[in-house]
Amino acid sequence: SQQGEEDPQALSIQEGENATMNCSYKTSINNLQWYRQNSGICLVHLILIRSNEREKHSGRLRVTLDTSKKSSSLLITASRAADTASYFCALELSNDYKLSFGAGTTVTVRA
Amino acid sequence: EPEVTQTPSHQVTQMGQEVILRCVPISNHLYFYWYRQILGQKVEFLVSFYNNEISEKSEIFDDQFSVERPDGSNFTLKIRSTKLEDSAMYFCASSDRGLGSPLHFGNGTRLTVT
């Protein structure tokens, strides 16, 4: 398939804990992006990491990319109840002109 | 912060009817997209649009679908004869540089076909 596959499908953690989710893919990419979706509504862009980058940070978010393993991870540190959402990885493929989304990881942060 | 706006937020229509979903992308953006998400499922690409023409479309985007940029601000998705399986959340997105830049999504239109 030409979209990423997120793992796990669902994650439940306590407030303050870290949350890690992974995205694996099979083809060459130009970049990989992570998006958050609250309550099935708007998708919000979080981070874009290019194929020649290995790690990026944005606030409490850390994204890694290993192109040799064709995988990426998103780490949310010190989680808050407001981080409860679905998180999607999206691939911009090397031979394509669209962004392809995976099925997402649903994260629940318990207070 | 500029945002993508979509109207209506919810549209209910009968099978076989035509619907037009409307989007106002961010004003200086040049690349426009429609995606859809059937409840609880993944976000699926429908079509991308640049320079007043379709750049790419998916298998879902068959002859029943069309897009238009009728003026300098609106971007519309038309479904000519809706089917029950067209029921989904439809998201419009825009970006300033196309490839290699993030997409900015609207809040979506929930289409219910009865």
Interface residues (C-beta under 8 A of the other chain):
Chain A: Q3 N30 N31 Q33 Y35 G40 I41 C42 L43 V44 H45 L48 R50 F88 A90 E92 D96 Y97 K98 L99 S100 F101 G102 A103 G104
Chain B: Y33 Y35 Q37 L39 Q41 K42 V43 E44 F45 S48 S55 E56 S58 M89 F91 A93 G98 L99 G100 S101 P102 L103 H104 F105 G106 N107 G108
